[in-house]
Amino acid sequence: MPQYSLSRSAAQRLPCEIITMIMHLALVDGEPENSASLTYIAANQRLVLSSSQLCRVWRAAVTQQAALWVFWSCTPSERAIKYYRDVISTRCESHPLHVSIRVRNKSNLNQAVMHAVGNLLAQYAHGLKAFEVSFWPNCTHIFPVLFPSLLFLHQQKLGALSFQNLGQQQSSTFDVALYQAFDSSLRHLKLQGADVLRFVNFSQLQSLVLSSGSQKTNKIGIVNLLEALDGLHNLESLSYIGTPIYFPAGHHASSYALLLSPDSLPYLRHLSITGLQNCPNYFRQLIDSLPPYVVKGVRVLELELGKELVHLVAFLKQRGPTARYRAITLRVAKPDSGNIHNFLHLLPAIESSDLKITASSAVLFVRFKPPSPEHPNVLPSLLTLELVFASIGHFHLFLRAALEKPGKSGLRTTDIRLTRRDLDMMEREKFCDLPLAGAQDNCGRKGKPHGHFEVREGYQRLCILLHPRKK
């Protein structure tokens, strides 16, 4: 796209219509598929805010265009109230608004300002579409001051709600609000650091994210969680980040699955468990706490595992033949080669694989052949597998195990496709030699990890000769 520069004096002489057209061209069209992803809009809103501060002419032009203001992000202050009052009132008359409030860890928090922000939000709550609130530690006592009535929970337009660091609040205001909410239209809810969960009239909720964040002591009891999930009949996606759920000692996780009624979670299709650290049994506890008929309905399974990969293998061997997973996303931390071999043995025949390399990570996307009676496998419905490696070293470990002959992995016989750019990145990392396939005698030599890359541009086939892993 061509770039143009404009002097400040020339910009001040532009008519309002031209300024508006420039702003619309600079912004990304449309909204994110998941309106709970407020960060998608933040970059655009910074551009709008900067443009409105260019001069008085641009401020007037940009402020009057409600369609440009899709996101309000601020730390409560008198300046924020004065600056955004007109913007919010204009936007909420005919357009939905996404709001993000950050209450920082400051000793001089002004309660009068908090009340003013809360009143401003309550006044225009009818225009809220997505709402995110982040409390820094030791600031959660501000919650009932900032939101004395929580009217936003009852607005028909509100589709996404996110609260962080709830667990340290000294008031049960939020819990009471969830419990007393009537016929909420909320579709996406994210809670970080909550220690209690109660839903009554959230029948339209489609996505629930529970995160422990930096909270170490505040967790939701498994009984409390299942009682809350029992009424969410339209829930499609359930995500756990970290360890937000508490399992009492002395009881097997599967015994809690009896708490869910037979008709609970009929539409659950996406299950995500990420952010685990030094919790070898946690993944299996979360899975076992859901009845088999619920897990059987899941189509997309997203996991972040390291040593816990052994538990995934055991789980897939037990429930894999009856599971209907069409896609699995696995964020690989640091499993040993034996677990990698056992996991790869469970996969269907590979149709194709594509590799994406960055300076600090790698993503391997694998497609599988349709199931056939001649080649039965543990995961007959699996169509795609996405392996995400947080470091190049972890990818090197996986690739070495996957290309070993004892592993009998399909990656030994299926070329891994990548672009020239990814190939250059791979060569810069210097953990393998990449001669032309068949050009050296040791290509495919017995006992050596062996596979091939296929460069899309020009169809160049390269042999993968891995270097010894650096300690």
C-alpha positions in Angstrom: 0.0 0.0 0.0 1.4 3.5 -0.9 2.3 5.8 2.0 1.7 9.5 2.0 2.8 12.3 4.4 0.9 15.4 5.4 2.1 18.4 7.2 0.3 19.6 10.3 -0.8 22.9 8.7 -2.2 21.0 5.7 -4.0 18.5 7.9 -5.7 21.4 9.8 -7.2 22.7 6.5 -8.8 19.4 5.5 -12.6 19.3 5.5 -14.4 17.1 8.0 -15.6 14.7 5.3 -12.0 14.0 4.2 -10.8 13.5 7.7 -13.6 11.0 8.4 -12.7 9.2 5.1 -9.0 9.0 6.1 -9.9 7.5 9.5 -12.2 4.9 8.0 -9.6 3.8 5.5 -7.0 3.5 8.3 -9.1 1.3 10.5 -9.7 -2.4 10.1 -13.2 -3.1 8.8 -15.6 -5.1 11.0 -15.3 -6.5 14.4 -13.6 -9.7 15.8 -15.4 -12.9 15.5 -15.3 -13.3 19.3 -16.4 -10.0 20.8 -14.8 -11.0 24.0 -11.4 -10.4 22.4 -11.2 -6.8 23.3 -7.4 -6.5 22.6 -8.3 -6.9 18.9 -9.8 -3.4 18.9 -7.3 -1.7 21.2 -4.8 -0.9 18.5 -7.4 0.7 16.3 -8.7 2.8 19.2 -5.2 4.1 19.9 -5.1 5.4 16.3 -8.4 7.1 16.7 -7.3 8.7 20.0 -4.0 9.9 18.6 -5.8 11.4 15.6 -8.4 13.2 17.8 -5.5 14.9 19.7 -3.8 16.2 16.5 -5.6 19.6 16.6 -8.9 21.2 17.3 -10.2 20.5 13.8 -9.4 16.8 13.9 -10.8 16.5 17.4 -14.1 17.9 16.4 -14.3 15.7 13.2 -13.3 12.5 14.9 -15.3 13.0 18.1 -18.5 13.5 16.1 -18.1 10.2 14.2 -19.5 7.6 16.6 -18.7 4.8 14.3 -15.0 5.3 14.9 -15.2 4.9 18.7 -15.7 1.2 19.2 -13.4 0.9 22.3 -13.0 3.0 25.4 -10.0 2.1 27.5 -8.9 4.1 30.5 -7.7 4.2 34.1 -10.4 6.2 36.0 -9.4 9.8 36.2 -11.0 13.3 36.0 -9.4 13.7 32.6 -10.8 10.5 31.3 -14.3 11.4 32.4 -14.1 14.9 30.7 -12.6 13.6 27.5 -14.9 10.6 26.9 -18.2 11.8 28.2 -19.2 13.3 24.8 -17.7 10.3 22.9 -19.6 7.8 25.0 -22.9 9.6 24.8 -22.5 9.9 21.0 -21.5 6.3 20.5 -24.1 4.7 22.7 -27.0 6.4 21.0 -26.8 4.2 17.9 -23.6 2.0 18.0 -22.3 -0.6 20.4 -19.4 0.3 22.7 -16.5 -1.9 24.0 -15.2 -0.7 27.4 -12.0 -1.6 29.2 -11.4 -0.2 32.7 -8.1 -0.6 34.5 -7.9 0.1 38.2 -4.2 0.3 39.0 -2.3 -0.2 42.2 -2.2 3.4 43.5 -2.6 4.7 47.0 -4.3 7.9 45.9 -7.4 6.4 44.2 -10.1 9.0 44.2 -13.4 7.5 45.2 -15.3 10.5 43.8 -13.7 9.8 40.4 -14.7 6.1 40.7 -18.2 7.1 41.5 -18.3 9.4 38.5 -17.0 6.7 36.1 -19.5 4.2 37.5 -22.3 6.7 37.0 -21.2 7.4 33.5 -21.2 3.7 32.7 -24.6 3.2 34.3 -26.0 6.1 32.4 -25.0 4.6 29.0 -25.1 1.0 30.0 -27.7 0.4 27.3 -24.9 0.9 24.6 -22.4 -1.6 26.1 -21.5 -4.6 23.9 -18.3 -5.8 25.6 -17.0 -4.9 29.0 -13.6 -5.7 30.6 -12.4 -4.7 34.1 -8.9 -5.3 35.4 -8.2 -4.8 39.1 -4.6 -4.6 40.3 -3.9 -6.4 43.6 -5.0 -4.3 46.6 -7.5 -2.3 44.5 -10.4 -4.7 44.5 -12.1 -2.9 47.3 -13.0 -0.3 44.7 -15.4 -2.8 42.9 -18.6 -1.8 44.8 -17.6 1.9 44.5 -17.1 1.7 40.8 -20.2 -0.4 40.1 -22.7 0.1 42.9 -25.6 -1.4 40.9 -24.0 -3.4 38.1 -26.8 -2.4 35.6 -24.6 -3.5 32.7 -25.4 -7.1 33.5 -29.0 -6.6 32.5 -28.5 -4.9 29.2 -29.6 -6.7 26.1 -26.7 -5.6 23.9 -24.0 -6.7 26.3 -22.4 -9.9 24.8 -19.0 -10.1 26.5 -17.8 -9.5 30.1 -14.3 -10.0 31.6 -13.2 -9.4 35.1 -9.6 -9.9 36.4 -8.4 -10.3 40.0 -11.8 -10.8 41.5 -10.6 -13.1 44.2 -9.1 -10.4 46.4 -12.2 -8.3 46.6 -13.5 -7.8 50.2 -17.1 -7.5 49.0 -19.5 -10.1 47.5 -21.0 -7.4 45.2 -20.0 -9.3 42.0 -21.2 -12.7 43.2 -24.6 -11.2 44.3 -24.9 -9.5 40.9 -24.4 -12.7 39.0 -26.8 -14.5 41.3 -29.5 -11.8 41.0 -29.1 -11.1 37.2 -32.3 -11.7 35.4 -32.5 -13.0 31.8 -29.0 -11.9 30.9 -28.1 -11.8 27.2 -24.4 -12.4 28.0 -22.7 -14.7 25.6 -19.0 -14.5 26.6 -17.8 -14.4 30.2 -14.2 -14.4 31.5 -13.3 -14.5 35.2 -9.8 -14.3 36.6 -9.1 -15.0 40.3 -12.7 -15.8 41.3 -13.4 -17.9 44.3 -17.1 -18.5 43.9 -19.4 -19.0 40.9 -23.1 -18.8 40.8 -25.3 -18.5 37.7 -29.1 -18.4 37.6 -30.3 -16.7 34.5 -27.4 -17.0 32.0 -29.1 -19.3 29.6 -27.6 -17.6 26.6 -23.9 -17.9 27.7 -21.9 -19.6 25.0 -18.3 -19.2 26.2 -16.9 -19.3 29.7 -13.2 -18.7 30.6 -11.9 -19.4 34.1 -8.4 -18.2 34.9 -6.3 -18.3 38.0 -3.9 -15.6 36.8 -1.6 -14.6 39.6 -4.0 -15.8 42.2 -2.6 -18.7 44.2 -5.1 -19.1 47.1 -8.5 -18.1 45.6 -10.0 -21.0 43.6 -13.4 -22.2 42.7 -14.4 -25.5 44.3 -15.1 -28.3 41.9 -18.6 -28.8 43.4 -19.4 -25.1 43.0 -18.2 -25.2 39.4 -20.3 -28.1 38.4 -23.4 -26.7 40.1 -22.8 -23.5 38.1 -22.3 -25.3 34.8 -25.4 -27.4 35.2 -27.6 -24.5 34.2 -25.6 -23.4 31.2 -27.5 -25.3 28.5 -26.2 -23.3 25.6 -22.5 -23.3 26.6 -20.3 -24.1 23.5 -16.8 -23.4 24.8 -15.2 -24.0 28.2 -11.7 -22.8 28.9 -9.4 -23.2 32.0 -6.3 -21.1 32.2 -3.9 -22.0 35.0 -5.4 -23.8 38.0 -8.6 -22.0 38.9 -10.4 -25.1 40.2 -9.9 -26.7 43.7 -10.2 -30.5 44.1 -10.5 -31.7 47.7 -8.2 -34.5 48.7 -9.6 -38.0 49.2 -12.1 -38.0 46.3 -11.5 -39.2 42.7 -12.4 -36.5 40.2 -14.8 -38.8 38.3 -17.0 -39.0 41.4 -17.9 -35.3 40.9 -19.2 -35.9 37.4 -22.4 -37.3 39.0 -23.3 -33.8 40.1 -24.2 -32.8 36.5 -27.7 -33.7 35.3 -28.0 -36.0 32.3 -29.1 -33.1 30.0 -26.3 -30.7 31.0 -23.9 -29.1 28.6 -25.5 -30.6 25.4 -23.7 -28.2 23.1 -20.2 -28.1 24.5 -17.9 -28.4 21.5 -14.7 -26.7 22.6 -12.6 -27.6 25.7 -9.4 -25.8 26.5 -7.0 -26.4 29.3 -3.8 -24.2 29.2 -1.3 -22.5 31.5 -0.5 -25.6 33.6 2.8 -25.5 35.5 4.0 -28.4 37.7 0.5 -29.8 37.9 0.9 -33.4 36.5 -2.6 -34.6 37.6 -4.6 -31.4 37.0 -5.4 -32.0 33.3 -6.8 -35.5 34.1 -8.8 -34.2 37.1 -10.5 -31.6 34.9 -11.3 -34.1 32.2 -12.5 -36.8 34.6 -14.8 -34.3 36.4 -16.9 -34.1 33.3 -19.3 -37.0 32.5 -18.2 -39.2 29.5 -21.2 -38.1 27.5 -20.1 -34.4 27.8 -16.5 -35.2 26.8 -17.8 -37.3 23.9 -19.5 -34.3 22.4 -16.3 -32.1 22.3 -15.0 -31.5 18.8 -12.1 -29.3 19.5 -9.6 -30.1 22.3 -7.0 -27.5 23.2 -4.3 -28.5 25.7 -1.0 -27.1 27.0 1.0 -30.0 28.3 4.6 -31.0 29.2 5.2 -34.0 31.4 1.4 -34.3 31.5 1.5 -35.7 28.0 1.6 -39.2 29.5 -1.9 -38.5 31.0 -3.2 -37.4 27.7 -2.0 -40.6 26.1 -3.7 -42.7 28.8 -6.9 -40.7 28.4 -6.9 -41.1 24.6 -6.3 -44.8 24.9 -9.3 -45.1 27.3 -11.8 -42.7 25.6 -10.3 -42.1 22.2 -12.3 -44.6 20.2 -15.6 -43.1 21.4 -14.4 -39.5 21.2 -15.3 -37.3 18.3 -12.5 -34.9 18.3 -12.1 -33.3 14.9 -9.3 -31.0 15.9 -6.7 -31.0 18.7 -4.5 -28.1 19.5 -1.5 -29.1 21.7 0.9 -26.6 23.2 3.9 -28.7 23.9 6.2 -27.6 26.8 8.9 -30.2 27.4 7.8 -33.9 27.2 10.2 -36.8 27.0 10.7 -38.7 23.8 8.9 -41.8 25.1 5.7 -39.8 25.6 6.1 -38.3 22.1 6.4 -41.8 20.6 3.3 -43.0 22.5 1.3 -40.0 21.4 2.3 -40.2 17.7 1.3 -43.9 17.7 -2.3 -42.9 18.4 -2.7 -40.6 15.4 -4.4 -41.5 12.1 -2.4 -41.7 8.9 -0.9 -38.3 8.0 -2.1 -36.6 4.7 0.1 -33.5 4.9 2.0 -31.3 7.4 2.9 -27.6 7.4 5.5 -25.9 9.5 5.6 -22.2 10.6 8.8 -20.9 12.2 9.3 -17.6 14.2 12.3 -16.3 16.1 11.0 -17.9 19.4 8.4 -20.5 18.5 7.2 -23.1 16.0 3.8 -24.4 14.9 3.3 -27.7 13.1 -0.1 -28.2 11.5 -1.0 -31.7 10.5 -3.9 -33.0 8.4 -5.0 -36.6 8.5 -6.4 -39.0 6.0 -10.1 -40.0 6.3 -10.6 -43.1 8.4 -10.6 -46.5 6.6 -11.5 -50.0 7.8 -8.1 -51.2 6.7 -6.3 -48.8 9.0 -8.3 -48.4 12.3 -6.9 -46.0 14.9 -7.7 -44.7 18.3 -8.9 -41.3 17.0 -11.2 -42.1 14.0 -12.8 -38.6 13.8 -9.6 -36.6 14.1 -9.0 -34.3 11.0 -6.3 -31.9 12.1 -3.6 -31.5 14.8 -1.9 -28.2 15.7 1.3 -28.5 17.7 2.5 -25.3 19.2 6.0 -25.1 20.6 6.9 -22.2 22.9 10.6 -22.5 21.9 12.7 -23.7 19.1 14.5 -26.1 21.5 11.2 -27.8 22.4 10.5 -28.2 18.7 13.9 -29.7 18.1 13.3 -32.2 20.9 9.9 -33.2 19.4 11.3 -33.4 15.9 14.2 -35.7 16.9 11.8 -38.0 18.7 9.2 -38.0 15.8 11.8 -38.8 13.2 13.4 -41.7 15.0 12.8 -45.0 13.4 11.6 -46.7 16.6 8.9 -44.0 16.8 7.2 -45.2 13.6 5.8 -41.7 13.1 4.1 -40.7 9.8 6.4 -37.6 9.8 9.3 -39.9 8.7 7.4 -40.7 5.5 5.4 -37.5 4.9 7.2 -34.3 3.8 6.9 -31.3 6.1 6.0 -28.3 3.9 7.3 -24.8 4.7 7.9 -21.5 2.9 11.3 -20.1 1.9 11.0 -17.6 4.8 10.4 -20.3 7.3 13.4 -22.2 5.8 15.6 -19.2 6.2 14.5 -18.9 9.9 15.3 -22.6 10.4 18.8 -22.2 9.0 19.5 -19.2 11.2 18.6 -21.4 14.2 21.4 -23.8 13.1 20.0 -27.0 14.7 19.9 -29.0 11.5 21.6 -29.4 8.1 19.4 -29.2 5.1 21.0 -30.8 2.0 19.0 -31.7 -1.1 17.2 -35.0 -0.6 19.3 -37.9 -1.8 22.4 -35.8 -2.3 24.3 -37.4 0.6 25.0 -41.0 1.4 23.7 -40.6 4.9 20.2 -39.5 3.8 18.0 -42.0 5.6 20.9 -43.9 7.1 19.9 -46.6 9.6 19.6 -45.4 13.2 19.5 -41.7 12.4 16.5 -39.5 12.9 15.3 -38.8 9.4 12.7 -36.8 7.5 12.2 -34.3 4.7 11.2 -30.7 4.2 9.3 -29.5 1.1 9.8 -25.9 0.2 6.6 -24.6 -1.4 8.3 -22.1 -3.7 9.9 -24.0 -6.5 9.2 -27.5 -4.9 12.6 -28.1 -3.4 12.9 -31.3 -1.3 15.5 -31.2 1.5 16.7 -33.8 3.9 16.6 -33.1 7.6 19.8 -33.9 9.4 19.4 -32.8 13.0 22.3 -31.6 15.0 22.9 -32.9 18.6 20.7 -30.9 21.0 22.6 -28.2 22.8 22.6 -28.5 26.6 
